């Protein structure tokens, strides 16, 4: 009977060293293989040329490398690149490279589909099928780093967990992936260049605060009025704004890190003065930054971008209250790569 082979990248460096010792080899062989797997992103055992053929055959007999494969790569007229990424079980997720003059940002997925049900989001239409493993998240970053070097002649500079899925619903794997992305064994990218964007899961925000993580936190807020937020993000009925605010205050007390809010202004939903006032009030407890993001329609017409006057109303009120505010144009709209548009349409 054929036994299922284990994914070799689920082993730590120590476990890999132990494996070689138990099989009558030297522990440093584990280091060599580990480097191939993580620093050189080997897709097969064959490429491990400083390992004997006999040892590579033995690895092949015991393990698999469940590497992702970029199935389709699309380039937008504005330079944005979207990858449709095939996983070892043939499920597909998407990740995006966003270039600007000064930086290249990877927007990566953390789940296949999403269990939350944000009404404005294309990913919400795909039911959550599974969490991504740490190596599947890591591979998306490596693929985008390679594309950044190839097409823009510079390494990836920033990473945002804003693709498919709610990262805090796959907390352990997201943290393991970030460990690998930031470690010298992996890509050595500073945690200060990584932002985890959540729709706001209070319990997990507290856990992150307790673990004193070093990356940045962004919250997709979109309304600071419970009824309205619940109508567009139904889980807000369970994780209310008061709970979220308390968890964020705890986060700030522990990390002293400024909180970023992602906020889309929609016509007829959150474009009134009282929506603006509620946001200003919500932000008061800690240093905050609000990114007002341009909306990308997802073809059902229910949500429409608010007028420039409404955006200006937000900008003026936030600035008057010393809250940093930016207005963000979305990128990659022509290839459905913009915020909230990732839905495996390719
Ligand atoms: S916005 Fe994020 S959390 Fe909400 S449904 Fe979409 S992917 Fe899930």
py3Dmol code that shows the C-alpha trace and the ligand (Angstrom):
import py3Dmol

protein = """\
ATOM      1  CA  UNK A   1       0.000   0.000   0.000  1.00  0.00           C
ATOM      2  CA  UNK A   2       1.372   3.434  -0.934  1.00  0.00           C
ATOM      3  CA  UNK A   3       1.856   5.720   2.074  1.00  0.00           C
ATOM      4  CA  UNK A   4       1.320   9.438   1.684  1.00  0.00           C
ATOM      5  CA  UNK A   5       4.611  11.305   1.543  1.00  0.00           C
ATOM      6  CA  UNK A   6       5.137  14.167   3.950  1.00  0.00           C
ATOM      7  CA  UNK A   7       5.759  17.745   2.810  1.00  0.00           C
ATOM      8  CA  UNK A   8       9.426  18.247   3.678  1.00  0.00           C
ATOM      9  CA  UNK A   9       8.894  21.961   4.327  1.00  0.00           C
ATOM     10  CA  UNK A  10       6.671  21.152   7.300  1.00  0.00           C
ATOM     11  CA  UNK A  11       9.923  20.114   9.090  1.00  0.00           C
ATOM     12  CA  UNK A  12      11.955  22.605  11.103  1.00  0.00           C
ATOM     13  CA  UNK A  13      15.695  22.831  10.591  1.00  0.00           C
ATOM     14  CA  UNK A  14      16.187  20.776  13.775  1.00  0.00           C
ATOM     15  CA  UNK A  15      13.773  18.063  12.617  1.00  0.00           C
ATOM     16  CA  UNK A  16      15.560  17.864   9.292  1.00  0.00           C
ATOM     17  CA  UNK A  17      18.947  17.536  11.007  1.00  0.00           C
ATOM     18  CA  UNK A  18      17.510  14.754  13.230  1.00  0.00           C
ATOM     19  CA  UNK A  19      16.128  12.980  10.182  1.00  0.00           C
ATOM     20  CA  UNK A  20      19.585  12.761   8.626  1.00  0.00           C
ATOM     21  CA  UNK A  21      21.248  11.636  11.850  1.00  0.00           C
ATOM     22  CA  UNK A  22      18.620   8.887  12.293  1.00  0.00           C
ATOM     23  CA  UNK A  23      19.326   7.772   8.734  1.00  0.00           C
ATOM     24  CA  UNK A  24      23.063   7.425   9.404  1.00  0.00           C
ATOM     25  CA  UNK A  25      24.107  10.732   7.801  1.00  0.00           C
ATOM     26  CA  UNK A  26      25.586  13.933   9.203  1.00  0.00           C
ATOM     27  CA  UNK A  27      23.387  16.612  10.824  1.00  0.00           C
ATOM     28  CA  UNK A  28      24.833  19.320   8.548  1.00  0.00           C
ATOM     29  CA  UNK A  29      23.161  17.580   5.592  1.00  0.00           C
ATOM     30  CA  UNK A  30      19.932  18.836   7.148  1.00  0.00           C
ATOM     31  CA  UNK A  31      21.286  22.394   6.974  1.00  0.00           C
ATOM     32  CA  UNK A  32      22.173  21.977   3.320  1.00  0.00           C
ATOM     33  CA  UNK A  33      18.715  20.709   2.415  1.00  0.00           C
ATOM     34  CA  UNK A  34      17.069  23.398   4.543  1.00  0.00           C
ATOM     35  CA  UNK A  35      18.949  26.097   2.633  1.00  0.00           C
ATOM     36  CA  UNK A  36      17.866  24.634  -0.683  1.00  0.00           C
ATOM     37  CA  UNK A  37      14.266  24.571   0.460  1.00  0.00           C
ATOM     38  CA  UNK A  38      14.039  28.060   1.909  1.00  0.00           C
ATOM     39  CA  UNK A  39      16.854  30.313   0.692  1.00  0.00           C
ATOM     40  CA  UNK A  40      17.068  28.875  -2.803  1.00  0.00           C
ATOM     41  CA  UNK A  41      13.360  27.981  -3.091  1.00  0.00           C
ATOM     42  CA  UNK A  42      14.100  24.587  -4.677  1.00  0.00           C
ATOM     43  CA  UNK A  43      11.095  23.065  -6.438  1.00  0.00           C
ATOM     44  CA  UNK A  44      12.619  19.576  -6.674  1.00  0.00           C
ATOM     45  CA  UNK A  45      15.263  17.434  -5.004  1.00  0.00           C
ATOM     46  CA  UNK A  46      17.085  17.097  -8.353  1.00  0.00           C
ATOM     47  CA  UNK A  47      18.406  20.663  -8.223  1.00  0.00           C
ATOM     48  CA  UNK A  48      20.209  20.059  -4.894  1.00  0.00           C
ATOM     49  CA  UNK A  49      23.539  19.571  -6.598  1.00  0.00           C
ATOM     50  CA  UNK A  50      25.733  19.499  -3.484  1.00  0.00           C
ATOM     51  CA  UNK A  51      23.756  16.468  -2.207  1.00  0.00           C
ATOM     52  CA  UNK A  52      24.619  12.997  -3.505  1.00  0.00           C
ATOM     53  CA  UNK A  53      22.268  11.302  -5.972  1.00  0.00           C
ATOM     54  CA  UNK A  54      21.688   8.501  -3.469  1.00  0.00           C
ATOM     55  CA  UNK A  55      20.580  10.978  -0.779  1.00  0.00           C
ATOM     56  CA  UNK A  56      18.342  12.856  -3.210  1.00  0.00           C
ATOM     57  CA  UNK A  57      16.674   9.553  -4.169  1.00  0.00           C
ATOM     58  CA  UNK A  58      16.137   8.778  -0.489  1.00  0.00           C
ATOM     59  CA  UNK A  59      14.514  12.205   0.017  1.00  0.00           C
ATOM     60  CA  UNK A  60      12.357  11.676  -3.058  1.00  0.00           C
ATOM     61  CA  UNK A  61      11.180   8.337  -1.630  1.00  0.00           C
ATOM     62  CA  UNK A  62      10.168   9.915   1.695  1.00  0.00           C
ATOM     63  CA  UNK A  63       9.032  13.461   0.976  1.00  0.00           C
ATOM     64  CA  UNK A  64       7.386  15.839  -1.454  1.00  0.00           C
ATOM     65  CA  UNK A  65       7.968  19.566  -1.966  1.00  0.00           C
ATOM     66  CA  UNK A  66       4.497  21.050  -2.257  1.00  0.00           C
ATOM     67  CA  UNK A  67       5.610  24.151  -4.090  1.00  0.00           C
ATOM     68  CA  UNK A  68       3.075  26.585  -5.546  1.00  0.00           C
ATOM     69  CA  UNK A  69       2.943  27.141  -9.285  1.00  0.00           C
ATOM     70  CA  UNK A  70       2.085  30.453 -10.933  1.00  0.00           C
ATOM     71  CA  UNK A  71      -0.549  29.264 -13.407  1.00  0.00           C
ATOM     72  CA  UNK A  72      -1.415  32.574 -15.053  1.00  0.00           C
ATOM     73  CA  UNK A  73       0.382  35.914 -14.747  1.00  0.00           C
ATOM     74  CA  UNK A  74      -1.466  39.027 -15.919  1.00  0.00           C
ATOM     75  CA  UNK A  75       0.025  42.528 -16.279  1.00  0.00           C
ATOM     76  CA  UNK A  76      -2.066  45.671 -15.948  1.00  0.00           C
ATOM     77  CA  UNK A  77      -1.493  48.784 -18.045  1.00  0.00           C
ATOM     78  CA  UNK A  78      -0.338  50.477 -14.803  1.00  0.00           C
ATOM     79  CA  UNK A  79       2.357  47.823 -14.207  1.00  0.00           C
ATOM     80  CA  UNK A  80       0.464  45.848 -11.562  1.00  0.00           C
ATOM     81  CA  UNK A  81       0.921  42.080 -11.870  1.00  0.00           C
ATOM     82  CA  UNK A  82      -1.625  39.496 -10.738  1.00  0.00           C
ATOM     83  CA  UNK A  83      -0.668  35.859 -10.244  1.00  0.00           C
ATOM     84  CA  UNK A  84      -3.188  33.039 -10.233  1.00  0.00           C
ATOM     85  CA  UNK A  85      -1.389  30.554  -8.014  1.00  0.00           C
ATOM     86  CA  UNK A  86      -2.079  26.815  -8.193  1.00  0.00           C
ATOM     87  CA  UNK A  87      -1.637  24.897  -4.934  1.00  0.00           C
ATOM     88  CA  UNK A  88      -0.622  21.236  -4.661  1.00  0.00           C
ATOM     89  CA  UNK A  89      -4.280  20.179  -4.391  1.00  0.00           C
ATOM     90  CA  UNK A  90      -5.199  22.202  -7.498  1.00  0.00           C
ATOM     91  CA  UNK A  91      -6.989  24.949  -5.590  1.00  0.00           C
ATOM     92  CA  UNK A  92      -6.212  28.473  -6.780  1.00  0.00           C
ATOM     93  CA  UNK A  93      -5.467  31.689  -4.892  1.00  0.00           C
ATOM     94  CA  UNK A  94      -4.329  35.065  -6.167  1.00  0.00           C
ATOM     95  CA  UNK A  95      -1.521  37.421  -5.243  1.00  0.00           C
ATOM     96  CA  UNK A  96      -0.630  40.834  -6.620  1.00  0.00           C
ATOM     97  CA  UNK A  97       2.540  42.876  -7.192  1.00  0.00           C
ATOM     98  CA  UNK A  98       1.942  46.623  -6.920  1.00  0.00           C
ATOM     99  CA  UNK A  99       4.809  48.787  -8.199  1.00  0.00           C
ATOM    100  CA  UNK A 100       5.187  52.508  -7.463  1.00  0.00           C
ATOM    101  CA  UNK A 101       8.142  54.836  -8.111  1.00  0.00           C
ATOM    102  CA  UNK A 102       9.709  54.053  -4.768  1.00  0.00           C
ATOM    103  CA  UNK A 103       8.474  50.635  -3.686  1.00  0.00           C
ATOM    104  CA  UNK A 104       7.224  47.258  -4.824  1.00  0.00           C
ATOM    105  CA  UNK A 105       4.518  45.751  -2.663  1.00  0.00           C
ATOM    106  CA  UNK A 106       3.286  42.152  -2.599  1.00  0.00           C
ATOM    107  CA  UNK A 107      -0.346  41.630  -1.659  1.00  0.00           C
ATOM    108  CA  UNK A 108      -0.697  37.987  -0.626  1.00  0.00           C
ATOM    109  CA  UNK A 109      -3.544  35.614   0.220  1.00  0.00           C
ATOM    110  CA  UNK A 110      -3.856  33.719   3.492  1.00  0.00           C
ATOM    111  CA  UNK A 111      -6.878  31.466   2.808  1.00  0.00           C
ATOM    112  CA  UNK A 112      -8.540  29.830  -0.190  1.00  0.00           C
ATOM    113  CA  UNK A 113     -11.780  31.844  -0.280  1.00  0.00           C
ATOM    114  CA  UNK A 114     -12.995  33.480   2.930  1.00  0.00           C
ATOM    115  CA  UNK A 115     -15.375  32.511   5.731  1.00  0.00           C
ATOM    116  CA  UNK A 116     -16.394  36.122   6.329  1.00  0.00           C
ATOM    117  CA  UNK A 117     -19.071  37.715   4.287  1.00  0.00           C
ATOM    118  CA  UNK A 118     -18.191  41.329   3.513  1.00  0.00           C
ATOM    119  CA  UNK A 119     -20.857  42.464   1.091  1.00  0.00           C
ATOM    120  CA  UNK A 120     -18.538  44.589  -1.063  1.00  0.00           C
ATOM    121  CA  UNK A 121     -15.852  41.920  -1.532  1.00  0.00           C
ATOM    122  CA  UNK A 122     -15.503  39.546  -4.489  1.00  0.00           C
ATOM    123  CA  UNK A 123     -13.554  36.980  -2.427  1.00  0.00           C
ATOM    124  CA  UNK A 124     -16.535  36.605  -0.083  1.00  0.00           C
ATOM    125  CA  UNK A 125     -18.396  34.934  -2.952  1.00  0.00           C
ATOM    126  CA  UNK A 126     -15.957  32.021  -2.834  1.00  0.00           C
ATOM    127  CA  UNK A 127     -16.645  29.907   0.209  1.00  0.00           C
ATOM    128  CA  UNK A 128     -13.650  29.280   2.453  1.00  0.00           C
ATOM    129  CA  UNK A 129     -12.100  26.006   1.364  1.00  0.00           C
ATOM    130  CA  UNK A 130      -9.003  25.890   3.514  1.00  0.00           C
ATOM    131  CA  UNK A 131      -6.239  27.807   5.200  1.00  0.00           C
ATOM    132  CA  UNK A 132      -2.962  28.259   3.377  1.00  0.00           C
ATOM    133  CA  UNK A 133       0.102  26.573   4.851  1.00  0.00           C
ATOM    134  CA  UNK A 134       3.053  28.758   5.883  1.00  0.00           C
ATOM    135  CA  UNK A 135       5.084  27.622   2.871  1.00  0.00           C
ATOM    136  CA  UNK A 136       2.228  28.459   0.477  1.00  0.00           C
ATOM    137  CA  UNK A 137       2.169  32.012   1.827  1.00  0.00           C
ATOM    138  CA  UNK A 138       5.969  32.221   1.718  1.00  0.00           C
ATOM    139  CA  UNK A 139       6.035  30.965  -1.900  1.00  0.00           C
ATOM    140  CA  UNK A 140       3.676  33.732  -3.025  1.00  0.00           C
ATOM    141  CA  UNK A 141       6.133  36.284  -1.634  1.00  0.00           C
ATOM    142  CA  UNK A 142       9.110  34.595  -3.321  1.00  0.00           C
ATOM    143  CA  UNK A 143       7.266  34.494  -6.664  1.00  0.00           C
ATOM    144  CA  UNK A 144       6.523  38.217  -6.439  1.00  0.00           C
ATOM    145  CA  UNK A 145      10.078  39.030  -5.330  1.00  0.00           C
ATOM    146  CA  UNK A 146      11.339  37.220  -8.455  1.00  0.00           C
ATOM    147  CA  UNK A 147       8.889  39.137 -10.666  1.00  0.00           C
ATOM    148  CA  UNK A 148       9.922  42.415  -9.048  1.00  0.00           C
ATOM    149  CA  UNK A 149      13.585  41.712  -9.831  1.00  0.00           C
ATOM    150  CA  UNK A 150      12.753  40.590 -13.373  1.00  0.00           C
ATOM    151  CA  UNK A 151      10.349  43.368 -14.419  1.00  0.00           C
ATOM    152  CA  UNK A 152      11.363  46.287 -12.189  1.00  0.00           C
ATOM    153  CA  UNK A 153      14.997  45.526 -11.507  1.00  0.00           C
ATOM    154  CA  UNK A 154      14.633  45.768  -7.736  1.00  0.00           C
ATOM    155  CA  UNK A 155      13.705  43.444  -4.890  1.00  0.00           C
ATOM    156  CA  UNK A 156      10.318  43.414  -3.257  1.00  0.00           C
ATOM    157  CA  UNK A 157      10.152  46.129  -0.574  1.00  0.00           C
ATOM    158  CA  UNK A 158       6.808  45.648   1.249  1.00  0.00           C
ATOM    159  CA  UNK A 159       4.259  42.924   1.948  1.00  0.00           C
ATOM    160  CA  UNK A 160       0.586  43.311   2.820  1.00  0.00           C
ATOM    161  CA  UNK A 161      -1.729  40.497   3.888  1.00  0.00           C
ATOM    162  CA  UNK A 162      -4.678  41.943   2.011  1.00  0.00           C
ATOM    163  CA  UNK A 163      -5.331  39.264  -0.590  1.00  0.00           C
ATOM    164  CA  UNK A 164      -7.881  36.485  -0.263  1.00  0.00           C
ATOM    165  CA  UNK A 165      -8.944  35.495   3.230  1.00  0.00           C
ATOM    166  CA  UNK A 166      -8.901  36.884   6.763  1.00  0.00           C
ATOM    167  CA  UNK A 167      -5.298  36.460   8.004  1.00  0.00           C
ATOM    168  CA  UNK A 168      -6.266  36.367  11.687  1.00  0.00           C
ATOM    169  CA  UNK A 169      -8.521  33.360  10.986  1.00  0.00           C
ATOM    170  CA  UNK A 170      -5.333  31.556   9.914  1.00  0.00           C
ATOM    171  CA  UNK A 171      -3.220  33.076  12.640  1.00  0.00           C
ATOM    172  CA  UNK A 172      -0.632  30.375  13.338  1.00  0.00           C
ATOM    173  CA  UNK A 173       0.238  29.785   9.703  1.00  0.00           C
ATOM    174  CA  UNK A 174       0.408  33.505   8.913  1.00  0.00           C
ATOM    175  CA  UNK A 175       2.793  34.026  11.828  1.00  0.00           C
ATOM    176  CA  UNK A 176       4.946  31.070  10.790  1.00  0.00           C
ATOM    177  CA  UNK A 177       5.115  32.462   7.247  1.00  0.00           C
ATOM    178  CA  UNK A 178       6.111  35.908   8.563  1.00  0.00           C
ATOM    179  CA  UNK A 179       8.804  34.277  10.715  1.00  0.00           C
ATOM    180  CA  UNK A 180      10.240  32.670   7.616  1.00  0.00           C
ATOM    181  CA  UNK A 181       9.905  35.822   5.480  1.00  0.00           C
ATOM    182  CA  UNK A 182      11.746  37.896   8.106  1.00  0.00           C
ATOM    183  CA  UNK A 183      14.372  35.372   9.192  1.00  0.00           C
ATOM    184  CA  UNK A 184      17.905  35.190   7.815  1.00  0.00           C
ATOM    185  CA  UNK A 185      17.088  31.603   6.801  1.00  0.00           C
ATOM    186  CA  UNK A 186      14.358  32.960   4.559  1.00  0.00           C
ATOM    187  CA  UNK A 187      14.105  36.336   2.837  1.00  0.00           C
ATOM    188  CA  UNK A 188      15.412  38.580   5.637  1.00  0.00           C
ATOM    189  CA  UNK A 189      12.708  41.230   5.056  1.00  0.00           C
ATOM    190  CA  UNK A 190      12.141  43.586   8.013  1.00  0.00           C
ATOM    191  CA  UNK A 191       8.829  43.061   9.878  1.00  0.00           C
ATOM    192  CA  UNK A 192       8.374  46.836   9.695  1.00  0.00           C
ATOM    193  CA  UNK A 193       7.782  46.351   5.972  1.00  0.00           C
ATOM    194  CA  UNK A 194       4.966  43.874   6.569  1.00  0.00           C
ATOM    195  CA  UNK A 195       1.339  44.810   7.263  1.00  0.00           C
ATOM    196  CA  UNK A 196      -1.322  42.354   8.350  1.00  0.00           C
ATOM    197  CA  UNK A 197      -4.728  43.688   7.408  1.00  0.00           C
ATOM    198  CA  UNK A 198      -7.705  42.357   9.332  1.00  0.00           C
ATOM    199  CA  UNK A 199     -11.413  42.955   9.266  1.00  0.00           C
ATOM    200  CA  UNK A 200     -11.071  43.065  13.060  1.00  0.00           C
ATOM    201  CA  UNK A 201     -11.071  39.906  15.186  1.00  0.00           C
ATOM    202  CA  UNK A 202     -10.710  41.308  18.739  1.00  0.00           C
ATOM    203  CA  UNK A 203      -9.457  38.109  20.407  1.00  0.00           C
ATOM    204  CA  UNK A 204      -6.696  37.666  17.851  1.00  0.00           C
ATOM    205  CA  UNK A 205      -5.658  41.342  17.999  1.00  0.00           C
ATOM    206  CA  UNK A 206      -5.130  40.872  21.756  1.00  0.00           C
ATOM    207  CA  UNK A 207      -3.145  37.701  21.129  1.00  0.00           C
ATOM    208  CA  UNK A 208      -0.885  39.530  18.659  1.00  0.00           C
ATOM    209  CA  UNK A 209      -0.383  42.292  21.211  1.00  0.00           C
ATOM    210  CA  UNK A 210       0.559  39.741  23.898  1.00  0.00           C
ATOM    211  CA  UNK A 211       3.030  38.108  21.540  1.00  0.00           C
ATOM    212  CA  UNK A 212       4.556  41.537  20.791  1.00  0.00           C
ATOM    213  CA  UNK A 213       4.687  41.011  17.070  1.00  0.00           C
ATOM    214  CA  UNK A 214       6.811  43.512  15.179  1.00  0.00           C
ATOM    215  CA  UNK A 215       4.815  43.885  11.977  1.00  0.00           C
ATOM    216  CA  UNK A 216       2.188  46.584  11.314  1.00  0.00           C
ATOM    217  CA  UNK A 217      -1.523  46.218  11.844  1.00  0.00           C
ATOM    218  CA  UNK A 218      -4.227  47.590   9.550  1.00  0.00           C
ATOM    219  CA  UNK A 219      -7.950  47.294  10.163  1.00  0.00           C
ATOM    220  CA  UNK A 220     -10.588  47.336   7.412  1.00  0.00           C
ATOM    221  CA  UNK A 221     -13.041  49.563   9.208  1.00  0.00           C
ATOM    222  CA  UNK A 222     -15.349  51.110   6.568  1.00  0.00           C
ATOM    223  CA  UNK A 223     -17.776  52.411   9.185  1.00  0.00           C
ATOM    224  CA  UNK A 224     -17.573  53.437  12.826  1.00  0.00           C
ATOM    225  CA  UNK A 225     -21.325  53.053  13.314  1.00  0.00           C
ATOM    226  CA  UNK A 226     -22.381  49.539  14.367  1.00  0.00           C
ATOM    227  CA  UNK A 227     -25.586  49.258  12.316  1.00  0.00           C
ATOM    228  CA  UNK A 228     -23.906  50.366   9.136  1.00  0.00           C
ATOM    229  CA  UNK A 229     -20.813  48.267   9.662  1.00  0.00           C
ATOM    230  CA  UNK A 230     -22.953  45.203  10.377  1.00  0.00           C
ATOM    231  CA  UNK A 231     -24.935  45.763   7.169  1.00  0.00           C
ATOM    232  CA  UNK A 232     -21.754  45.661   5.054  1.00  0.00           C
ATOM    233  CA  UNK A 233     -19.613  43.377   7.271  1.00  0.00           C
ATOM    234  CA  UNK A 234     -22.110  41.021   8.971  1.00  0.00           C
ATOM    235  CA  UNK A 235     -19.599  39.539  11.450  1.00  0.00           C
ATOM    236  CA  UNK A 236     -19.644  42.977  13.132  1.00  0.00           C
ATOM    237  CA  UNK A 237     -22.811  41.749  14.876  1.00  0.00           C
ATOM    238  CA  UNK A 238     -20.535  39.350  16.808  1.00  0.00           C
ATOM    239  CA  UNK A 239     -17.320  41.402  16.955  1.00  0.00           C
ATOM    240  CA  UNK A 240     -18.814  44.826  17.670  1.00  0.00           C
ATOM    241  CA  UNK A 241     -17.020  48.143  17.303  1.00  0.00           C
ATOM    242  CA  UNK A 242     -16.768  48.493  21.091  1.00  0.00           C
ATOM    243  CA  UNK A 243     -14.966  45.111  21.307  1.00  0.00           C
ATOM    244  CA  UNK A 244     -12.742  46.038  18.387  1.00  0.00           C
ATOM    245  CA  UNK A 245     -11.850  49.384  19.889  1.00  0.00           C
ATOM    246  CA  UNK A 246     -11.011  47.806  23.245  1.00  0.00           C
ATOM    247  CA  UNK A 247      -8.766  45.244  21.563  1.00  0.00           C
ATOM    248  CA  UNK A 248      -7.045  47.973  19.543  1.00  0.00           C
ATOM    249  CA  UNK A 249      -6.491  50.088  22.647  1.00  0.00           C
ATOM    250  CA  UNK A 250      -4.866  47.006  24.222  1.00  0.00           C
ATOM    251  CA  UNK A 251      -2.739  46.552  21.073  1.00  0.00           C
ATOM    252  CA  UNK A 252      -1.578  50.162  21.285  1.00  0.00           C
ATOM    253  CA  UNK A 253      -0.819  49.937  25.012  1.00  0.00           C
ATOM    254  CA  UNK A 254       1.442  46.941  24.343  1.00  0.00           C
ATOM    255  CA  UNK A 255       3.085  47.841  21.026  1.00  0.00           C
ATOM    256  CA  UNK A 256       2.934  51.653  20.855  1.00  0.00           C
ATOM    257  CA  UNK A 257       2.415  51.101  17.127  1.00  0.00           C
ATOM    258  CA  UNK A 258       0.166  53.456  15.235  1.00  0.00           C
ATOM    259  CA  UNK A 259      -3.035  51.862  13.926  1.00  0.00           C
ATOM    260  CA  UNK A 260      -3.936  52.117  10.259  1.00  0.00           C
ATOM    261  CA  UNK A 261      -7.557  51.983   9.141  1.00  0.00           C
ATOM    262  CA  UNK A 262      -8.586  51.014   5.625  1.00  0.00           C
ATOM    263  CA  UNK A 263     -11.763  52.819   4.734  1.00  0.00           C
ATOM    264  CA  UNK A 264     -13.844  52.909   1.547  1.00  0.00           C
ATOM    265  CA  UNK A 265     -16.472  55.624   1.174  1.00  0.00           C
ATOM    266  CA  UNK A 266     -19.597  54.460  -0.681  1.00  0.00           C
ATOM    267  CA  UNK A 267     -22.418  56.559  -2.048  1.00  0.00           C
ATOM    268  CA  UNK A 268     -25.484  56.413   0.201  1.00  0.00           C
ATOM    269  CA  UNK A 269     -23.823  54.112   2.772  1.00  0.00           C
ATOM    270  CA  UNK A 270     -21.173  56.028   4.698  1.00  0.00           C
ATOM    271  CA  UNK A 271     -20.908  59.399   2.973  1.00  0.00           C
ATOM    272  CA  UNK A 272     -22.765  61.594   5.526  1.00  0.00           C
ATOM    273  CA  UNK A 273     -21.333  64.031   8.064  1.00  0.00           C
ATOM    274  CA  UNK A 274     -22.367  61.686  10.900  1.00  0.00           C
ATOM    275  CA  UNK A 275     -20.263  58.874   9.354  1.00  0.00           C
ATOM    276  CA  UNK A 276     -17.275  61.220   9.289  1.00  0.00           C
ATOM    277  CA  UNK A 277     -17.837  62.299  12.909  1.00  0.00           C
ATOM    278  CA  UNK A 278     -18.115  58.672  14.050  1.00  0.00           C
ATOM    279  CA  UNK A 279     -14.801  57.810  12.386  1.00  0.00           C
ATOM    280  CA  UNK A 280     -13.021  60.779  13.964  1.00  0.00           C
ATOM    281  CA  UNK A 281     -14.372  59.743  17.373  1.00  0.00           C
ATOM    282  CA  UNK A 282     -13.408  56.113  16.883  1.00  0.00           C
ATOM    283  CA  UNK A 283      -9.807  57.045  16.068  1.00  0.00           C
ATOM    284  CA  UNK A 284      -9.234  59.256  19.110  1.00  0.00           C
ATOM    285  CA  UNK A 285      -7.849  56.669  21.557  1.00  0.00           C
ATOM    286  CA  UNK A 286      -4.520  56.063  19.782  1.00  0.00           C
ATOM    287  CA  UNK A 287      -2.319  57.570  17.044  1.00  0.00           C
ATOM    288  CA  UNK A 288      -4.036  56.604  13.821  1.00  0.00           C
ATOM    289  CA  UNK A 289      -3.775  56.794  10.090  1.00  0.00           C
ATOM    290  CA  UNK A 290      -6.743  56.462   7.745  1.00  0.00           C
ATOM    291  CA  UNK A 291      -6.307  55.236   4.180  1.00  0.00           C
ATOM    292  CA  UNK A 292      -9.341  56.280   2.161  1.00  0.00           C
ATOM    293  CA  UNK A 293      -9.404  53.720  -0.638  1.00  0.00           C
ATOM    294  CA  UNK A 294     -11.017  54.121  -4.002  1.00  0.00           C
ATOM    295  CA  UNK A 295     -13.744  51.511  -4.512  1.00  0.00           C
ATOM    296  CA  UNK A 296     -13.615  48.969  -7.305  1.00  0.00           C
ATOM    297  CA  UNK A 297     -17.102  47.859  -8.320  1.00  0.00           C
ATOM    298  CA  UNK A 298     -17.597  44.079  -8.392  1.00  0.00           C
ATOM    299  CA  UNK A 299     -20.345  44.154 -11.009  1.00  0.00           C
ATOM    300  CA  UNK A 300     -23.497  43.983  -8.895  1.00  0.00           C
ATOM    301  CA  UNK A 301     -24.080  47.749  -8.746  1.00  0.00           C
ATOM    302  CA  UNK A 302     -25.030  47.707  -5.047  1.00  0.00           C
ATOM    303  CA  UNK A 303     -21.918  49.593  -3.988  1.00  0.00           C
ATOM    304  CA  UNK A 304     -20.794  52.746  -5.744  1.00  0.00           C
ATOM    305  CA  UNK A 305     -17.839  55.014  -5.153  1.00  0.00           C
ATOM    306  CA  UNK A 306     -18.850  58.160  -3.213  1.00  0.00           C
ATOM    307  CA  UNK A 307     -18.459  61.652  -4.659  1.00  0.00           C
ATOM    308  CA  UNK A 308     -15.248  63.666  -4.380  1.00  0.00           C
ATOM    309  CA  UNK A 309     -17.131  66.049  -2.075  1.00  0.00           C
ATOM    310  CA  UNK A 310     -17.739  63.223   0.408  1.00  0.00           C
ATOM    311  CA  UNK A 311     -14.067  62.197   0.266  1.00  0.00           C
ATOM    312  CA  UNK A 312     -13.032  65.813   0.877  1.00  0.00           C
ATOM    313  CA  UNK A 313     -15.388  65.968   3.864  1.00  0.00           C
ATOM    314  CA  UNK A 314     -13.507  62.986   5.374  1.00  0.00           C
ATOM    315  CA  UNK A 315     -10.066  64.394   4.534  1.00  0.00           C
ATOM    316  CA  UNK A 316     -10.807  67.807   6.028  1.00  0.00           C
ATOM    317  CA  UNK A 317     -12.307  66.432   9.253  1.00  0.00           C
ATOM    318  CA  UNK A 318      -9.490  63.942   9.801  1.00  0.00           C
ATOM    319  CA  UNK A 319      -6.791  66.547   9.155  1.00  0.00           C
ATOM    320  CA  UNK A 320      -8.505  69.033  11.466  1.00  0.00           C
ATOM    321  CA  UNK A 321      -8.306  66.387  14.198  1.00  0.00           C
ATOM    322  CA  UNK A 322      -4.620  65.634  13.523  1.00  0.00           C
ATOM    323  CA  UNK A 323      -5.320  62.175  12.137  1.00  0.00           C
ATOM    324  CA  UNK A 324      -3.056  61.245   9.224  1.00  0.00           C
ATOM    325  CA  UNK A 325      -5.099  60.615   6.092  1.00  0.00           C
ATOM    326  CA  UNK A 326      -4.197  59.428   2.592  1.00  0.00           C
ATOM    327  CA  UNK A 327      -6.426  58.934  -0.422  1.00  0.00           C
ATOM    328  CA  UNK A 328      -5.432  55.794  -2.323  1.00  0.00           C
ATOM    329  CA  UNK A 329      -6.136  55.087  -5.929  1.00  0.00           C
ATOM    330  CA  UNK A 330      -6.525  51.394  -6.571  1.00  0.00           C
ATOM    331  CA  UNK A 331      -4.161  49.690  -8.983  1.00  0.00           C
ATOM    332  CA  UNK A 332      -4.671  46.899 -11.484  1.00  0.00           C
ATOM    333  CA  UNK A 333      -8.398  47.479 -12.008  1.00  0.00           C
ATOM    334  CA  UNK A 334      -8.295  46.282 -15.626  1.00  0.00           C
ATOM    335  CA  UNK A 335      -7.134  42.810 -14.494  1.00  0.00           C
ATOM    336  CA  UNK A 336      -9.397  42.559 -11.404  1.00  0.00           C
ATOM    337  CA  UNK A 337      -6.364  42.843  -9.143  1.00  0.00           C
ATOM    338  CA  UNK A 338      -7.533  45.829  -7.124  1.00  0.00           C
ATOM    339  CA  UNK A 339      -8.601  45.713  -3.481  1.00  0.00           C
ATOM    340  CA  UNK A 340     -11.689  43.558  -2.969  1.00  0.00           C
ATOM    341  CA  UNK A 341     -11.633  42.222  -6.542  1.00  0.00           C
ATOM    342  CA  UNK A 342      -9.725  38.958  -6.061  1.00  0.00           C
ATOM    343  CA  UNK A 343     -12.108  36.168  -7.044  1.00  0.00           C
ATOM    344  CA  UNK A 344     -10.210  33.682  -9.238  1.00  0.00           C
ATOM    345  CA  UNK A 345     -11.723  35.021 -12.443  1.00  0.00           C
ATOM    346  CA  UNK A 346      -8.725  34.134 -14.618  1.00  0.00           C
TER     347      UNK A 346
END
"""
ligand_1 = """\
8
LIG
S -12.870 41.812 2.742
Fe -11.372 40.322 3.548
S -12.403 39.452 5.366
Fe -14.027 40.432 4.140
S -14.807 38.779 2.844
Fe -13.211 39.846 1.661
S -11.354 38.639 2.024
Fe -12.842 38.066 3.642
"""
view = py3Dmol.view(width=600, height=400)
view.addModel(protein, "pdb")
view.setStyle({"model": 0}, {"cartoon": {"style": "trace"}})
view.addModel(ligand_1, "xyz")
view.setStyle({"model": 1}, {"stick": {}})
view.zoomTo()
view.show()
